[in-house]
Amino acid sequence: MEVILSEPLVTIQDLQQRMAQGVPQISCSETTVRRMWWAALDTLQSDILLPMNLTRGLWLSSPLPALYEPKLLKKFQGWVWAPKDLLNLTNPSVGILPPSKSSPIDTHNDSSNYERLTLLEEDGNDPLLIVITPEIQIALALEGKNHDRKLLMRSDPETLSDLLTLLDNRLNTENIEQANNLRNSLEEMGQLKTNDDLSKVFWPLLSQRLADIAPSLNIQTMPDNIVNDHKSTSKTSEISLLEALTHEIRTPLATIRTLIRSLLRKKDLPKVVENRLKQIDIECTEQIDRFGLIFNAVELERSKPDETNLALTDLGKMLTMLSPVWGSQLERKGLKLILDIAQDLPKVLSDSEGLELMLTGLIDRNTRGLQSGGELTLKLRPAGHRLKLQILTQLSSLNNSEVSENVSNEEIGPVLSWNPATGNLQLSQAATQRLLKSLGGRLTNRRDRGITIFFPISEGKEFDQLH
């Protein structure tokens, strides 16, 4: 009788141990290595992949989706090994990442494109991300036990080839159909460019990001002749700290929202549970957007670009498309949104993605403290060579806290202001004006409880033809 021994199952830990081969042993705490992991994901996606304007690729991750940039998710094909509890859904072919923030929340529609696979107990829970494109290939992972933890980054062809072989063996055992899909996707990419020198770019970028997240603060007595330099250094430290805080707040919120939206696809949820999960989803989204706006203001304060890349933007169409989302947000507060847009308006020069987040923040800011029954009007009209957008509030009654907020806001650093009486935290007036200016707008305050923003109209048909 012939005995056929099956090959042992390849685990995620096997891949991580292959990545660790040849890497010097270091001692790092769990807290530190997790901070490095999130900074590495930001570095890879924001500083390396997005600027390359890649059109195709594939990615594999565990134990949750590590790729989160919408522009990458729409173009790349993915595979995710996730815990079984997250895979017990009604539609496994649909991703669990949230849709674009510009779209109304739809828990049954997602733009992400990846397949879900079951994470086994032998795989462990350390994160792994592998990205393969014709132009660049890279693998990130955490590995090690106790205080001997380390962040791994491999981009050498030999390691990447071994990792893909191990993945092929894993999928052959686990899901032959997905094994074939992975092979076909790799074949369609054709010849891959080697990128041995990627580490020379990645590690300095990561070091810079980590340095910004954890600024060094020294307390000492300084001579009068360097007081100005100290003020400049203190401001830089404040900016770096605020940048780190916004990142640390948005990251867990995004993870919570991902898990919530995966649960919402179950059909057997009690109605009360479904409604509560939707409320959590909405709150997470609003706070992610809010701190995203603060992050944009911090980045602008840090870089102070001389020029911004503005493009033709149909402001009237943007307001119309986003009004259902804003209307739903206001309706939950007992408020009404009124849209008053003139017909046949010309396009303006702005940045549509940044402006969407900015307008959402301004609407939130101008409706805080309003009691149920109030109204907010978005009024768009031509004004010479500009378009005039007015955000006006009409109150059924006035909340005393909002009066105090307008009177006693205090500046806390170059970006934020807050009201000690209410605890409301928001962008300072100066930061709001700077951010709008970078988006092509000019902000003016109104005494009748509203604001007005002017946007420049694109100049002539020549500009239209160039774009």
N, C-alpha and C positions, 0 to 999 in steps of 0.2 A: 504494500500500500504506500503510495507516494504522498508525502506530506508537503504541502505548499505553504511556505511562511510568507505572510503578507508583510510588506514594508511598514516600518513604524510611521505613525502619523507625524507629519511635520507640524510643529507648533509655532506660534508667534514668537515664543521665547527662543526657538531655534534661529529665527531670523535675527533677533536682537543680539544673540550670542555671536552669530557670524559677523555682524556689524562691529562687535566689540573686539574682534581679533586684530591684534597689532596696535590697539589704542592704549596709551599709557594708563595705568591705574591711578585714579584720583579719589580723594575723599570729599564727599559733598553731601549736605543734608537734604532731606526730602523737600523742605520748603524752598531751599535754594534751587534745587534741580527742577522743581515744578515752575518756578519763576523763569528759569532759563528756557524751559520747553515752550511756554507761552510767548516769550520774546523771540524764540527761534521760528515759531509759526508766523508771527508778524513779519519778521525779517524776510523769510522765504517768500511769503505771498505779496507783501506790500513793497518790499525793496528789490526783489529779484524777479518774480514771475510776472506781476502786473505790468511793470515798465517794458517788458519784452513783447507785449501785445500778442501773445501766443494764440493760435487758432485751434489747436487740438492737443490732446494728451490724455493720459490715464493716471489714476491715483488709487492707492490702496491704503486703508488705515484700520486701526484698532486702538482701543475698544469702542470709540465713538468717532464720528466724522471729524477729522482734523482740518480739512479744507473748508473754509467758510466764506471766502470772497465770492460774491454772486457772479462776477464776470468770469471767474475761473470755473465755477460749478456748471455754468451754462455750456461751456465749450469742452469740458473734460468728462470722460467716462470713468466711473469709480466703482470700487468694491469696498464694503465696510464689514468687518467682523465685529459684531455687537452682542451684548448679553442676550440670552434667549428671551428674557422678559420684554425686551424692546422689539423683538422680532415677531412676537405673537400678535400680529396686526392683520387687518382684513385685506390689505393691499400691499404685499411685500415689495412690489416693483416700484413703489413710489418712495422717494427719499423723505427723510425726516427733518431736513433743514427747512427753516422758514422761507416763505417767498420773499420777493423784493419788498423793501419797506414802502415802496411807492404804490404797492397794490393793496386793496382791501384784504383783510385776513380771511383766508379760505383754507380750512384745514383739510380739504380734499383735493387741493391743487398745488403742485410744487414744481419749481423749475429745475430742481437738482436732478442729476442723472447718475444714479449708482445703484448697484445691487447689494442686498443685505445677505450676510452669511452669519452662521452661528459661532459665537465665541465660546470655546470650550474652557473647562476649568484648568486644563494643562497649559492654556495659552497665557495665563496670567493677566494682569490688568495694566501693565506698563504700556504707554502709548507708542504707536508706530505710524509713520507716514512715509509712503514711497510715491514719488511723482516721476513719471516718465513722459517726456515729449521728444520730438525729433531734435530739438535744440539743446535740451538740458535734462539731466537725470540726477536725482538726489533722493537720499533716504535719511529720515530723522527718527530717533528713538531715544527712550530712556532705558537704562539698564543698570543692574547692580542691586545689592541688598544693603539694608540698614544705612550706615553712613558712607558706604562706598558707592554712592550713586553717581551717575554721570550722564551727560547729554552726548549722544552720538550723532555725527553727521558724516555720511559717506557719499562720495560722488565718483569714486574711481571705477572704471569699467569692470574690473575683475570682481569687486564686491557686488556691484549692481547685477552683474550676470549671475552670480551665485544666488543672490536674493530672488531673482526671477525664476531660477531653476527650482529653488525651494518652494516658491509660491505655486509653481506649476504642479509640483508633486503634491502639495497640500490640496489644491483644487481637484486634481485627478482622484484623490481619495474622497473628498468631501462633496464635490459637485462637478461632474464631468462636463456638463453644459457650460458652466462658467469657466472651466479650464479652457475649453475651445474658444469661448468668447475672448478670453485674455490673449490667447495665442493669435487669434485673428486681428485683434486690435494692435498688437505689437507688429504684426506683419504689414498692416496698412500704413504704419509710420515709416516704413522703409529703413534706410540706413540712419542710424543714430549718431549724432556728433558726440565725440568724447569731450568731457569737460573736467579734466584732471585738476585744472587750476581754479575750480569753483570754490574750493576751500579758502583760497587766498582772498576771495571776495566776501564769502559768507561770514567767516569769523570776525573780521574787522567790523562789518556791519552789525553783527550781533553784539559785539563789545560796546559799540557806540550806543546801541539801543539800551543795553543793560546799564551803561553809565548814566544815561538820561533818566532811567527808572529809579536808580539809587544814587542820587547826588551826594557828594561828600559835604557835610556841614561842619565847619569849624568855628567855635566861639572863642574870640580873642579880642583883646584891646588893641585898637589900631590907631596909628598916628593920624592927625587931621589931614595930612596931605594925601592919604589914600582912602579917605571916606567915600569919595565918589566911586572909586573902583569897588569898594565893598558893597555899595548900594547896587551896583551893576551885577556883582556876583550873587548877592542875595536875591535879586529879581530873577536871575537865571535859575537859581535853586528853587524858587517858588514855582516857576514855570515847569521845571522838570518834575517836581513833586506832584503838581496838579495833573500833568500829563500821565504820570504813573497811576494816580488815583483813578482817573477816568478809565484807564485801561483795566485796572483791577476790578472796577465796578461793572463795566460792560461785559467782561469775559464770563463771570459766573451767571449773569443774567441771560446771556446768549445760550449758555449750556442748559439752564433751566427751561428756557423757551423751546429749545430743541426737543427736550424730553417731554414737555407738555404737549407739543404738537404731534409727537409720535403716539401718545396716549389718546389724543382726540380722534385718531383714526379707528379706534375700536368701536364696533357697533353695539356692544353689550353694556356700554356705560350707563349707569343711572342718570337721569336727566339732571338732577341736582349736582352730581359730580361733573358732568359735562359743562354745565353753566359756570361752575366755580373754576374749572380749568381754563375756560375761555377768558374769564376775568383775569386770571393770573397771566395768561398769554398777553392780553391787552396791556396790563400794567408793565410787564417786562418790556414790551415793544416801545411803549412811550418813554420809559426810563432809558432804554438803550439809545433811542433817538435824541433824548435830552442831553445825555452825557456825550453822545457823538458830536453834538453841536458845540459843547464846551471844548471837546478835544480839538475840533476844527479851529476854534478861536485861539486855543493854546498854540497850535501849530503855526497859525498866522503870526502870533506874537513872537514866536521863536524865530521864524524865517524872514518875516517882513519882506516879501518879494516886491521888486520894483514893478514888475509887470505880471498880469494874470492873463490866462488864456480864456477869453470869452468867446462864445459862439452864438449863432442865431438861436433865439429861444422864443417860442410862441407862448407868451405869458398867459394870455387869455385861455388857451387850450389847457395849459398846465393847471390853472386854477379850477377849470371845469372838471378835469380828470381827477383831481385830488379832493374835490369838494365832498364826495360821498364819505371818504375816510374822515375828513375833518368834521363833517356833519354828524357822523356816528360818535366821535369823541365828545363833541359838544352836547349831543343828545343825552349822553350818560350823565352829564352835569346838569341836565334840565335846561340847557341853553339852545338857541336856535341860530343856525347859520343862514345868512342871506347873501346870495351872489348877485352882484350888479355889474355886469360886464358889457361895455359898448361893443357894437358889431364892427367887423372888418378892421380890426386893429393891426397895425404893423408889428413885426417881430422886434424884439429888443436884443441887446447884447448882454449875455449873462452866462452863468454856469448852471445848467438845469439841475444837476444832481445836488450841488451845494445849496442852490436856491430853494429846492424842495424842503430840505432839512431846516433851512433858515426860516422859511415861512411857517412851517409846523411849530417851530420854537416860538415865533412871535405870536401866533394864535394862542398857544398855551399861556404865554406870558400875559397877554391882554385879557384873558378870560379867568385868570386866577382871582379868587375872591368874589366873583360874581355870583349872586344868588339865583336860584332857579327862576326862570321866566325872562332872563336877560337875552339880548340878541347881539350877535356879532355880524357886521356887514363887511364884505370884501368888495370894494368899489374900484373898478379899473376904467380909466378915461385917458384920452389923448391930452397932452399938455405941451403944445409946441413941438419941439424936437424930442420930446420924452413922453413916456407913459407914466401916469400917476396912479399908484396903488394906495388906496386908503384902507386901513384896518380900523374900523369904528365900532365902539361898543355902545349899546343902549341898555340902560339898567332899569329893571322893574323896581328894584330897591338896591341900596348900596351897602355892601358889607364893610363894617368898620375896619376890619383888618386890611382891606385893600386900600383904604384911605391912608392908614398909617404906613403901608408899604410904599406908597408913592411919596410920602413925606420924609420918611426916616431911613431910606435905604443907605447902607454904609458900604463903601468900597473896601474889598479885602484883596489886595493885590491888583495886578494889572488887568485881570480878566473877569473876576466875579464881584458881585455885590449881594448883600443879603439884608434882610430885615430882622433885627433882634427880637422884635415883638411877635412876629409870625413864624420865623424860621425859614421863610422862603429864600431859596438860593437861586440866582440867575446870572446871566451875563451882565456885566456892567454896561452902562450907556456907551462908554468909549469903545469897549470890545465889540458891542453890537454894531456900532457905526463902522468900525474897521472891517468887520466881517462882511457887512453889506457892501462896503466900498469895493472889496475884493471880488464881489459878485456882480459888480456893475451898478449897484444902487446907491442912492443918497438918502439918508434917513432924516426926517424932521419930526419933532414931537408936536402934538396938538394939545391945546388946553381942554378941548372937549372930549377928553378920555379916548384918544386914539392916536395913531401914527400915520404918516404919509411917507411913501418911498417913491423916488423918481428913478426911472430906468432909461438909459439912452436908446433911442431908436436906431436900428442899423442904417447905415448911410448908403442909400441908393441901390440901384440894380447891380452895380459892379460888385458890391460885396456879396450879394445873393449868388451871382454867377460863380464867384470864387469858391463858394461853399456848396 
